[in-house]
Every structure is written in C-alpha cells, then in structure tokens.
Amino acid sequence: MTMYISATLKELTRKRVFMVTLILTVLFLLLFGVGLHELTGMTEQEPNHAAKKLMDSMLFMVLGLFFAQFLASFFVLFSTMGTVTGEQENGLLLAVAARPLPRWKLYLAKWLGHAVWIAAYSAVLFVAMVWIVHGATGFHLFAGDLLRSFVLFLWMPLLLLTLSMLGSVYLPMLGNGICAALLYGLALFSGLIEGISSEGGTHPGLEKFVLLTGLILPTDSVYRRSLYELMGGSDWAGLTGTYMGPFSVPSVPSNAFLLYTVVYAALLLYLGCRAFDRKDL
Amino acid sequence: MMIIDTADLTKTYDGRGGCRNVTLQVPQGCIFGLLGPNGAGKSTFVKMLAGLHRPDSGRAVMLGQPLGRPEARRKLGYLPELFRFQDWLTPSEVLSFHGRLGGLRPRDTRSPAFRSRVRDTLALVGLAEAADRRIGGFSKGMQQRLGLATALLLDPELVILDEPASALDPVGRHEIRSLLKRLRDKGVTVFLNTHLLEDVEALCDQAAFLYGGELLASGSLRELLGGATDGGVRWRFQVGGWLPDTLSAILEAAGGTSASALRLIEADANGNAVLSAHVSGREQAGYLCALFIQNGLTLYESGPEANSLEDWFIRMAASRQGGDSR
C-alpha cells in the first residue's frame, strides 16, 4: 500500500511539479509578508490601536489562509485529475494493473501516495502562513486551537483529492479537472455568498443552497471550521461572524458535520475502489 | 497440464467487437501464438487473461486459479501492447516498483539479492548499460526491452507478450526470439500475440486463429498448416521436362509409397512444374527427388514450403470473409 508514496514523490520532484509549486509558493508568501508588514505599519498610527490591531490580525489570518487553501486546492486538482483515466490513456496503468494486487488496494495505494505529499505541502503552507501573520501582527496562538485548525486545514485538500480521484475513474483527465474545479469553485462561492449575506439577516433559501453545496463538496465548510478553531473557537470567532464580509464565518460547521465529512470521504473512497475494480483498462 | 484453460470466454463492447465463446487450452512449457487480423479480438482476449478486462461470460482458469483473481497473476509476466513506463524513473527504479507491486516488501527490494536480480534481468534484455538512465530518453525499442524485463522480473511461469517485437530492429528481434526459446527450455509458458508470422513460425509450438471475435482454429502449428499430426512437413519441388503423364508415371514407380501424397501445383507449356508433397522428413523428400530424376525430370529446387503460415493465415481470413459475405 505504501509503494506509491515514494513513486509519487519521485514524480512530483522529477517532473518539477514540486520545484515550480514551491518557488511560486515562496514568492506568494514573500509578497504576502511584505504587504502585511506595510499594512501593519499603517494601522499602528491609528487611534484605538489595540482593538484595531486585533481585528486586523484576524482579518490578515483569514485572508492568508483563504489564499493558502486556494493554493493547496489547485495543487490537488492539477496533480490528481488524471490519476486513473489519464494513466489509462497513456498506457501507464496496463503493466501495473496486471500485477497480483487487488484493484482496490492499487486505488488506495495511489490515494495514499498523493495524500501524503498533498498533506505535506498543505502543512508547509499552513505553518508558513500562520507564522508570517503571527510574526507581523502578533496574532495570538494557542497550541490546542492551532493543532485543531491545522488538522482540519490538512483534511480539506484530502477531501478534494478523494473527490478528484473518484472522478478520474469515470471522466477523462480534462473533464475530471474541470468538473472537480467547478465543484470546488461552487463550494467556495457558496461560502463567500454566505459571508456577504450574513450582515443582512437570515436568508432561508440561501442557507439551504449553502448546506446543499456543503454536502456535495464539504471543502469550504471544513476550511471555515479550521478558521473558527484558529480564532480561538467560541472565544473570538464571533468577531469573524460578520466583520469580514465575504470571508466571514457566520455559521460554524458542527462536529456532526465533521463526522459527515469522514463518512463522505470513506464513501467516496469505497465508490472509487468499486468503480476502479470494475473498470476495463 | 494446461496453463490457460478457457471455456466460452466472452467479452463484447455493447454487444459488438471483442471476442465471443473462446474455448482454448494452452499447455505448460510451450510457446503459443495467437493469430488473427486487426479487430479479431486478440487484444481483448489477452487483456482478459491479464486481468485488465472483465469477461461478460464464460469460465477460465489460469495458472490453476480462476481468472480475475489476483492469485492467478502471481506468476504471470505481462508485456502490454501500447504501454508506457513512468519516464521520470530509471529502469532499475521501474523494476523495484514492479517488485513492490508483485508483493515484495520494501526491504526485499533493497536487498542485494533483488538488486542483483534487477541487474541480471536488465542485462538479459540488453539494458544493463542504461540501468540508471531516465526512461524519458529511451527509444521505442529500449522501452520495449524494458517492458520485457518487467514481465520477466519475478520468475513468471507464464509470460504473455502482446506484440513483443513490434518496435525492435532485426537484431533486437533475433535476440528476443533467442530469449523466448531459452524461457521455453526452462519450462516457462510463453503466450505470444503478434502480427509477425515469421516469429510464430520460428517460435511457436501451438497457435490459434481468431477472426471476428471467434476462434476458428487452434492446435499445433503442424496440424494447422498441414492437417498432419505425424510430425511431417510440406515439401515443394520445382522441376523441368514435365509432361502431362509424368505424375502418373512417378506414382506408379513409387508403388503406393508416400509419393502418393504428391500433387501438382502448376505446370506450364515449357515443361516447368511445381509439385508439393507431405513428407515425414528430408529422407523421404530425397527419395522423391530420386524418383523425379529416374523419370527424366530436371530438379531445379527442393525444400520445405516457405511462407506456409502466411498462406494459411490468408486462406483462413479469406474463407471467413467469403463466409461472411454469403
């Protein structure tokens, strides 16, 4: 089951995917850090400095992690959209699938191979972003909150990976990439809309739409719960309920919903294994 | 013992193409050739054996295990037709990866014994010098050799090769033929799916012919080509001085011996003729040559029939086309 971990690392490094991704990520983090430094310098000269600084540090953290999850998601989409049909089309799977390994094990091994490096990249992004915002704004960090947020931040791209791999059993590489990206965009969009509309009271129709998209692809919900945890849970997260416009977290996904995401991932993995087992290569 | 035993194995694509009701037995330790024109269903059949396609119906046992079970592929080496390897890896890494896929543990693939096995396998297919070069720069022929090395890595009892010599130059093809003969001598069963009839003639003990998804013939190559089961061969003679009554004179002189199998293929007005006979060996062919000379003929050429498999292939396909058109 672990044979794809080193094979995927070799693919990512030798095809220069990691190098390009890391260079651009470092560039992004540098620009973000410089911008943050300039902005925090400006706010220090304003009245009500302490309260403003607290709110701004939260806003910067939310913004930083929003773009970080965006980067992690695109890394997932581009590196996994052709996992099955792409390899089937170019002949890579033929010799592999003829080996005495049950197809479901092969599928899970490929999932694991991607998951390890996606989690590693997401971890680097999260730690770097939190460290930059903490260093520039003095954002308060608590070990327990940080750990919960970190785990959820890693869980989000793994959910997307699970969906993308299932799609790659059925759809051609490009079709799957577009489909997964659109679903991810829809989940993101519904979260932003919920954030914008939170200042104007409740909207039952909109809430149903957000719930439905969250059930179809719960990445944005998990990301928002990750933010909630980083903000200190119920202690401070209320401030992010309406203050941050589209980046607000007006409704926090419950523990039951997090359990749903685990069931969701397990179901998608099961469906992927079953479909791959029945697929003619 | 049958290494492959199928009964009514069927796989179609929405009711079309593929192969239907294929019943085939492949004995252990032989080289078996699967023949047929494009679209005959050969690749579909091979992919079912390799576990890449699921049969619609029928039953099959391979290496003593029901087809489709991973255990049936434990001692299988498979070279696909239109395959590719990860071009960012080296041949040594590909073989290590396939060792893991074949059930070896990580520490097994790092052991000196396995590394030695990898080196030997790459040397066997002529890739020893390129063992640590990236596959991305390989020619088609080198990739084909690597595919063969991958198939042979884990000491298979059955090797299924889908067009193994298609990308090789004449030297490479000769080397692969020698290698396949050595494998047979070691008791490995080789199942060959190829368009190269000279490979089948040179290598195969048995063959089968697929056409339009149906199995039209199978058996030993001698049976298929000459309809004989006594181990004889078809011999061809070119003679001069042929007269209309020469054949009856020769048959009379032979006195009901094997020369009775002699038949006239063609004769022209200048006395040139081509004859054919099924003989048990060179001695019997020599006896016929002596008869020709005794009857006043000039013997220009004598030898086993060339391209007989090609003739047979074309005859089989043409007969089926005729049947289809009717």
Contacts between the chains, C-beta under 8 A, distances in Angstrom:
chain1	res1	chain2	res2	distance
A	2	B	106	7.2
A	3	B	97	6.5
A	3	B	100	3.9
A	3	B	101	6.5
A	3	B	106	7.9
A	7	B	86	7.3
A	7	B	89	7.8
A	7	B	97	5.8
A	10	B	86	7.9
A	10	B	88	6.3
A	10	B	89	6.4
A	10	B	93	7.2
A	11	B	86	6.7
A	11	B	88	5.8
A	14	B	88	3.8
A	14	B	89	7.8
A	14	B	134	7.7
A	15	B	88	5.6
A	90	B	84	5.4
A	91	B	80	6.8
A	91	B	82	5.2
A	91	B	83	4.3
A	91	B	84	4.1
A	92	B	83	7.7
A	92	B	84	5.5
A	92	B	85	7.2
A	92	B	86	6.5
A	94	B	50	7.9
A	94	B	52	6.5
A	94	B	80	3.7
A	94	B	82	7.6
A	94	B	83	4.7
A	95	B	78	6.6
A	95	B	79	7.6
A	95	B	80	5.8
A	95	B	83	5.5
A	95	B	85	7.3
A	95	B	98	7.2
A	95	B	147	6.9
A	95	B	150	5.8
A	95	B	151	7.9
A	96	B	98	7.9
A	96	B	101	6.1
A	97	B	51	6.8
A	97	B	52	5.7
A	98	B	50	4.2
A	98	B	51	5.7
A	98	B	52	6.3
A	98	B	73	6.2
A	98	B	76	6.9
A	98	B	78	4.2
A	98	B	80	7.3
A	99	B	73	6.6
A	99	B	98	6.8
A	99	B	101	3.9
A	99	B	102	5.6
A	100	B	70	4.2
A	100	B	71	6.6
A	100	B	72	7.8
A	100	B	73	4.3
A	100	B	74	4.3
A	100	B	76	7.5
A	100	B	102	6.6
A	100	B	103	6.4
A	101	B	70	6.2
A	101	B	101	5.6
A	101	B	103	7.6
A	102	B	70	5.3
A	106	B	101	8.0
A	278	B	54	6.7
A	280	B	47	7.6
A	280	B	52	6.9
A	280	B	53	4.6
A	280	B	54	6.5
A	281	B	47	7.5
A	281	B	52	4.4
A	281	B	53	7.3
